[in-house]
Amino acid sequence: MGFGVAAQFMDQGLSSQALPGLNKPMLVTDIETALEPFGLRSLGAFHPALDEPVPGAGDLAATTVVLVGGAGPDMWRVFSAETRDEREPNPLDAWSRRTLGQIAGKLGGRALFPFDGPPYLPFQAWAMRARSLHRSPIGPLIDPEFGLWLGYRGALVIPEKIEIAPIIPVPSPCLACPDRPCLTACPVGAFAKGSYDVPACIGHLETPSGQQCFEKACLARRACPVGAGHGHGPDQAMFHVKHFFAAHQK
């Protein structure tokens, strides 16, 4: 099972980039160039404190941590065009592991993943150190540009200190949203009590009326007006909800 054209592009693109071992410091743009053929993007980075252990990094000097993921259809277009083994519990997780594992190896670093666990790595805490994000009323982090549609696929731990731009704090977009439609859009009120009622959500998906959630993705998430243009298309929505549903049938 190969990476196809994207992998060939990655190999060609990285060969001329500033990588460890060359007499040029690595830049964030080098990482972005490596990610771009896969529809992935850098979602911010941070420098751990000198005495701060980074879970999962092992004996690698975790000097820079770069959060990686997708927003909008770009990553989905690349992933869905690849040959994949549908027998894998989650083909997107497997694809992310292979893709970021190769990129991390070429950068002299290590890839970490939010789906490895339990125990799970503190990706939400890392994300808030790397980018101006806020907790949304329904739980997931909200981005002022992409809304609730940021999908974190991993983190690249780099032993080199990469220069990163300072985070410019941005107020939560939820402060300017008095109606908060995300809290009332769920047909079974899974967020009505201030937390996520997973059993109610799964119970609804088991019924014929739950089909619209498979086709449109979470309706509470879809109701948020922020970043609406970056939402999942029907195929991507079906994939994610199907695997979420299957994971909770075990």
C-alpha positions as a printed NumPy array, in Angstrom:
array([[  0.   ,   0.   ,   0.   ],
       [  1.891,   3.069,  -1.2  ],
       [  1.578,   6.802,  -0.787],
       [  1.286,   7.353,  -4.548],
       [  2.031,  10.725,  -6.096],
       [  2.007,  12.541,  -2.761],
       [  4.859,  10.418,  -1.431],
       [  6.904,  10.968,  -4.574],
       [  6.324,  14.721,  -4.267],
       [  7.378,  14.599,  -0.607],
       [ 10.629,  12.786,  -1.436],
       [ 11.425,  15.27 ,  -4.183],
       [ 10.436,  18.326,  -2.167],
       [ 12.335,  17.418,   0.98 ],
       [ 15.566,  16.645,  -0.843],
       [ 16.221,  20.355,  -1.347],
       [ 14.899,  21.604,   1.97 ],
       [ 16.848,  22.642,   5.053],
       [ 17.018,  19.411,   7.014],
       [ 19.273,  18.237,   9.863],
       [ 22.773,  17.629,   8.581],
       [ 22.717,  20.565,   6.14 ],
       [ 24.409,  23.868,   6.897],
       [ 21.166,  25.743,   7.194],
       [ 18.778,  26.046,  10.154],
       [ 15.393,  24.452,   9.786],
       [ 12.451,  26.802,   9.336],
       [  8.726,  26.393,   9.88 ],
       [  8.358,  26.833,   6.113],
       [ 10.454,  23.686,   5.581],
       [  7.964,  21.706,   7.654],
       [  5.026,  23.305,   5.857],
       [  6.598,  22.327,   2.513],
       [  6.856,  18.717,   3.69 ],
       [  3.215,  18.692,   4.832],
       [  1.63 ,  20.46 ,   1.877],
       [  1.532,  17.526,  -0.605],
       [ -0.608,  15.617,   1.892],
       [ -3.11 ,  18.423,   2.456],
       [ -1.764,  18.79 ,   5.985],
       [ -0.761,  22.042,   7.621],
       [  1.177,  23.307,  10.598],
       [ -1.297,  24.305,  13.312],
       [  1.238,  26.143,  15.424],
       [  4.278,  25.208,  17.465],
       [  5.817,  25.759,  20.88 ],
       [  9.128,  25.313,  22.667],
       [  8.907,  23.104,  25.77 ],
       [ 10.819,  24.342,  28.808],
       [ 14.333,  22.982,  29.17 ],
       [ 13.337,  20.746,  32.082],
       [  9.894,  19.863,  30.683],
       [  9.415,  16.25 ,  29.612],
       [  7.343,  15.731,  26.477],
       [  5.327,  12.499,  26.854],
       [  6.044,  10.074,  24.053],
       [  9.272,  11.761,  22.937],
       [ 11.432,   9.163,  24.66 ],
       [ 15.115,  10.064,  24.653],
       [ 14.722,  12.563,  21.807],
       [ 15.504,  16.154,  22.784],
       [ 12.09 ,  17.757,  22.312],
       [ 13.201,  21.296,  21.494],
       [ 10.271,  22.215,  19.218],
       [  6.808,  20.642,  19.031],
       [  4.833,  21.336,  15.85 ],
       [  1.102,  20.517,  15.822],
       [ -0.117,  19.064,  12.514],
       [ -3.585,  18.561,  11.119],
       [ -6.148,  19.46 ,   8.537],
       [ -8.8  ,  22.1  ,   8.034],
       [-11.125,  22.06 ,   5.089],
       [-11.073,  19.461,   2.302],
       [ -7.363,  19.38 ,   1.367],
       [ -6.254,  16.496,   3.588],
       [ -9.398,  14.524,   2.787],
       [ -8.784,  14.829,  -0.963],
       [ -5.299,  13.328,  -0.625],
       [ -6.303,  10.615,   1.843],
       [ -9.411,   9.531,  -0.057],
       [ -7.422,   9.212,  -3.301],
       [ -4.973,   6.766,  -1.725],
       [ -5.393,   3.   ,  -1.737],
       [ -6.221,   1.941,   1.794],
       [ -7.03 ,  -1.212,   3.706],
       [-10.595,  -0.888,   4.973],
       [ -9.909,  -3.746,   7.387],
       [ -7.86 ,  -1.328,   9.496],
       [ -9.825,  -0.092,  12.534],
       [ -9.362,   3.492,  11.359],
       [ -7.68 ,   3.941,   7.95 ],
       [ -7.169,   7.683,   8.535],
       [ -5.252,   7.028,  11.742],
       [ -3.109,   4.461,   9.922],
       [ -2.515,   6.912,   7.055],
       [ -1.576,   9.666,   9.521],
       [  0.864,   7.354,  11.284],
       [  2.599,   6.384,   8.047],
       [  2.633,   9.884,   6.585],
       [  3.828,  11.782,   9.654],
       [  6.194,   8.976,  10.588],
       [  7.982,   9.372,   7.253],
       [  8.04 ,  13.155,   7.49 ],
       [  9.341,  13.076,  11.062],
       [ 12.098,  10.658,  10.07 ],
       [ 13.248,  12.952,   7.266],
       [ 13.235,  15.91 ,   9.653],
       [ 15.27 ,  14.017,  12.243],
       [ 12.374,  14.038,  14.685],
       [  9.545,  11.869,  15.966],
       [  5.804,  11.823,  15.298],
       [  3.281,  11.619,  18.135],
       [ -0.437,  10.988,  17.737],
       [ -3.643,  11.968,  19.579],
       [ -5.186,   8.543,  19.013],
       [ -2.422,   6.567,  20.755],
       [ -3.642,   5.513,  24.185],
       [ -4.819,   5.252,  26.787],
       [ -3.09 ,   7.075,  28.297],
       [ -3.607,   9.74 ,  25.649],
       [ -1.162,  12.541,  24.995],
       [ -2.237,  16.094,  26.038],
       [ -2.968,  17.324,  22.516],
       [ -5.567,  19.897,  23.531],
       [ -3.151,  21.465,  26.013],
       [ -0.412,  21.453,  23.366],
       [ -2.786,  22.971,  20.81 ],
       [ -3.59 ,  25.883,  23.13 ],
       [  0.133,  26.532,  23.633],
       [  0.696,  26.585,  19.878],
       [ -2.236,  28.678,  18.649],
       [ -4.844,  31.144,  19.914],
       [ -7.717,  28.764,  20.642],
       [-10.611,  28.709,  23.075],
       [-12.912,  26.1  ,  24.551],
       [-16.256,  26.099,  22.734],
       [-19.607,  25.754,  24.53 ],
       [-19.856,  22.124,  23.342],
       [-16.309,  21.187,  24.379],
       [-13.975,  21.056,  21.34 ],
       [-11.508,  23.883,  20.814],
       [-12.647,  26.642,  18.485],
       [-10.338,  28.519,  16.13 ],
       [-11.198,  32.101,  15.059],
       [-10.592,  31.184,  11.395],
       [-11.5  ,  27.501,  11.093],
       [-14.145,  27.283,  13.791],
       [-14.691,  23.725,  15.038],
       [-13.192,  22.122,  11.917],
       [ -9.54 ,  21.813,  12.925],
       [ -8.572,  18.138,  12.974],
       [ -5.31 ,  17.326,  14.742],
       [ -3.563,  14.347,  13.163],
       [ -0.3  ,  14.432,  15.088],
       [  2.658,  16.4  ,  16.358],
       [  6.214,  16.536,  15.09 ],
       [  8.81 ,  16.609,  17.859],
       [ 11.957,  18.239,  16.486],
       [ 15.334,  18.248,  18.294],
       [ 16.248,  21.581,  16.706],
       [ 15.016,  24.921,  18.054],
       [ 12.974,  26.34 ,  15.186],
       [ 12.127,  30.017,  15.218],
       [  8.374,  30.41 ,  15.641],
       [  6.211,  33.509,  15.55 ],
       [  4.709,  34.657,  18.854],
       [  1.049,  33.843,  19.374],
       [ -1.221,  36.85 ,  18.989],
       [ -4.148,  36.371,  21.399],
       [ -7.553,  36.547,  19.71 ],
       [-10.821,  36.681,  21.708],
       [-13.081,  33.681,  21.497],
       [-15.536,  34.06 ,  18.605],
       [-18.17 ,  32.566,  20.902],
       [-18.271,  35.869,  22.822],
       [-19.886,  37.492,  19.786],
       [-22.4  ,  34.673,  19.321],
       [-25.271,  35.235,  21.778],
       [-27.562,  32.624,  20.232],
       [-25.014,  29.773,  20.491],
       [-26.857,  27.477,  18.052],
       [-24.326,  24.711,  18.73 ],
       [-26.025,  24.068,  22.08 ],
       [-29.474,  23.472,  20.621],
       [-28.842,  21.932,  17.177],
       [-28.43 ,  18.344,  18.38 ],
       [-31.73 ,  16.468,  17.838],
       [-31.371,  14.656,  21.17 ],
       [-29.875,  17.52 ,  23.194],
       [-26.548,  15.772,  23.713],
       [-24.977,  19.088,  24.814],
       [-27.953,  20.59 ,  26.658],
       [-26.666,  19.773,  30.151],
       [-23.246,  21.359,  29.755],
       [-21.395,  18.176,  28.857],
       [-21.4  ,  15.687,  25.993],
       [-23.942,  12.909,  26.456],
       [-22.253,  10.236,  24.338],
       [-24.866,   7.493,  24.993],
       [-27.645,   9.813,  23.779],
       [-25.642,  10.602,  20.643],
       [-24.943,   6.925,  19.89 ],
       [-28.562,   6.016,  20.579],
       [-29.697,   8.594,  18.034],
       [-27.232,   7.33 ,  15.416],
       [-28.77 ,   3.875,  15.765],
       [-32.153,   5.202,  14.586],
       [-33.275,   6.101,  11.034],
       [-33.411,   9.79 ,  11.983],
       [-29.713,   9.618,  12.824],
       [-28.879,   9.273,   9.129],
       [-28.657,  13.042,   8.732],
       [-25.789,  13.069,  11.248],
       [-23.917,  10.502,   9.154],
       [-24.463,  12.609,   6.043],
       [-23.749,  16.069,   7.49 ],
       [-21.456,  15.307,  10.462],
       [-22.313,  16.402,  13.983],
       [-25.205,  18.859,  13.655],
       [-24.066,  20.829,  16.703],
       [-20.668,  21.304,  15.118],
       [-22.298,  22.144,  11.79 ],
       [-24.475,  24.815,  13.433],
       [-21.48 ,  26.941,  14.419],
       [-21.209,  29.877,  11.969],
       [-17.445,  30.293,  12.497],
       [-15.349,  28.68 ,   9.776],
       [-18.424,  27.158,   8.16 ],
       [-16.682,  27.04 ,   4.778],
       [-14.141,  24.56 ,   6.158],
       [-16.724,  21.934,   7.138],
       [-16.723,  18.318,   6.017],
       [-18.293,  17.313,   2.728],
       [-20.706,  14.344,   2.636],
       [-18.043,  11.643,   2.085],
       [-15.771,  12.988,   4.801],
       [-18.681,  13.415,   7.21 ],
       [-19.854,   9.853,   6.574],
       [-16.347,   8.48 ,   7.161],
       [-15.795,  10.23 ,  10.49 ],
       [-19.24 ,   9.568,  11.945],
       [-19.14 ,   5.939,  10.803],
       [-15.836,   5.332,  12.588],
       [-16.963,   7.251,  15.674],
       [-20.12 ,   5.137,  15.79 ],
       [-18.194,   1.876,  15.286],
       [-15.73 ,   2.747,  18.049],
       [-18.608,   3.093,  20.519],
       [-20.218,  -0.195,  19.532],
       [-17.389,  -2.226,  21.063]])
